[in-house]
Amino acid sequence: MKDKDQLLTEVKELRTRVAELEKEETERKKAEKELNAANQQLDASNQQLRASEQQLKAANQQLRASEKELLKSKETAESYLNVAAEIIISLDSNGKITLLNESGHKLLGYKKGELIGKNWFTTCVPEKLRTEVRKVFKKLMKGEVENVALNESPVVTKTGKEKTILWHNSLLRNDDGKIIGTLSSGEDITKRKLAEEQLQENEKNFRDLVNNLLDGVAIADENAYHIYVNPKFSEITGYGKDELLNMTGWDFTRPQDLPKLKQRMKDRMAGKPIKTHYERIIVRKDGTEAPVEMSTTTTIWQGKKRPMAIIRDISQRKKSEKALKESEERYRTLFETVAEGILIADLGDKKFKYANPSICRMLGYESKELLAMGVEDIHPKESLDHVISEFQAQARGEKTLAPDIPCLRKDGSILYANISTKKAVIDGEQCNVGFFTDITKRKQAETALKESEEKFRTITENSADAIFITDQQGNYQYVNKEACEMLGYSKEELTEMSIADLSRKEPVDESPNIFKQILKTGRVFTEIELRKKDGNYLPTDLNTVVLPNGLVYGSCRDITIRKKAETQLQKSLKEKNVMLQEIHHRVKNNMQIISSLLNLQSQNVTDKKALESFQTCRERIKAMALIHESLYESQNLAEVDFSNYVKKMTTHLYASHRTLSDRVNLSVDIDQIFLDVNRAIPAGLIINELVSNAFTHGFPEKKKGSVSIKIKAEGKDSYSLEVADTGVGLPKSYDWKNPITLGLKLVTDLVKQIDGTLTISQKKGTVVRIKF
């Protein structure tokens, strides 16, 4: 059981709890009141919230409508930007492209939107300008330089091509007024700039052209006074520029031309149709007249319609026209007389427009007949396709010569011609001027040559000689069958070889020198050894000639049998020569024996005349002995060295007449002559008789003088002999044509023996001339 204190405590606690409950109740009621108030406030707030929600919904609806309107406005703006023909571009403060319309992309060569976000300066500014332009842009963004509202600058497209743009520029600022970028519109003025430059150049060219024209140009006012003249106008008229500006065109017009020219000017200014191009005569400052070609028109000068005249000095042309007319006459004469046939054909219908007499003779037609014909009428039908093809090729200028064209004569025979053409405009129509060269004879010659070549081939292939043709290096181009059989090679092998391949390989080989001689002289006939395929050498006669085309034609004949026969013959000849030399030696010795016997016999003779006879016989025998001595010592037994023989003989004669040596001179003038023994002996005896007679009878009683002997060659195998002395000569009554002395009789008989003629002159001494 609880004690009192405990109960008091519990009561106290209870009272405290009740107080707390009362307080809580009070607070609860207060809270409820506050809650009710809060609920009421919340209800009001809810109502306000619902009203706000309604307002928000309305605002959202309005916002969505605004967004739609804004989107529509944006699309409209973008369409405006894209439709614009100009560039519209916006750059931020770093130079990045934040806006570029479709026209800008297209002008710069990029796809739509491709340049957005790219740096303008590194992408679209020419490299040479980038550094400078970027510096200016940075200063512009900092506000350090003023914006240029209008400027021209180049841009570079995606392909690297430069274009010139005229920019309209403005700055973009934020709410604080800070520069945040640029907005620009640009117009492509590349073509305009080019046009302006071209216009400036054209204006300069026009000024240069007018000032350097070969025609005079003058512009006049309404009173016909010149207000502009170019330098050529001054040159043609002879007046200075200042003089002409105070003159009218009438001042250098002939009086008889004035009325017509003034009326023409009035009609022109009134707009009436008049002749604007004509010829007239002007009077120069020096009073001379000059023909000019004048063109008149009107032009705008200083804002007014003015008459303008262009004059051209045609003095030279008039002379040229006169010369041309004369030239045409000459050419007409030339065309009419030239040996070549000339036909002029229209390129269109191929009809003839002109035919000269030579072509008429060639084809056998009259001129009027040919002028009614065309190209197709003068050629055989079977050749027409080729002829027309050649004609058209010449008309196109692809060729000027159509060779070997068959032409049909009026009588049906064929004429071949080379046709050279030249295009010309005649009577306003394009024509071919054809020059016909008759090559019919050449064609016939070619046919004959072809037949000849065939004959040559037949002959060479069947020839018993080896026949070949080489180039100028000695390489075989052709060999016949006999050459192959003779040397043991095939045709293919020989045509891969040269003359050097068939020559001896020893250093003594003369083949290269022979071939050089062939090329130098054009013809050689010699012996040569050729190496056969089996290694043996074949002796041949080589006969060569250089052909007109530079090739070398040659033939070789096997002379093996002949060489053997020649060897045998040489051997036999050598034996006979030895025998002949022995005979001549024996004859000479026998004659010397006879001479010695006569000399011995004469020692017993006292009669002077008999001694002279013995002496004469000895000299005659000595003369014949010397001939045989020369033959015995000679390598050639067929001929005697007559000049050497005469010198020996006359020396002997002079020595045998020792008493004359101090008062008679002997001279010998003789060409180098070789005579056969049949003429040498008689000629030697003739000289012996004549010189002996001169020594014996020409210089009696110590008379002085001279004896000369001359022998000259006067042609092939023809000679003249002269023996002259300055002695007493023959008696006046002596008839030398009918001699009575043995010496002259012997001379006369010996001259006949050598088929000679004899004449004797006795003006100063005696001169005996013999031709044989």
Summary of the structure (lengths in Angstrom):
residues: 772
radius of gyration: 66.7
end to end distance: 216.1
largest distance: 246.6
contacts: 2068
relative contact order: 0.03
helix: 49%
strand: 27%
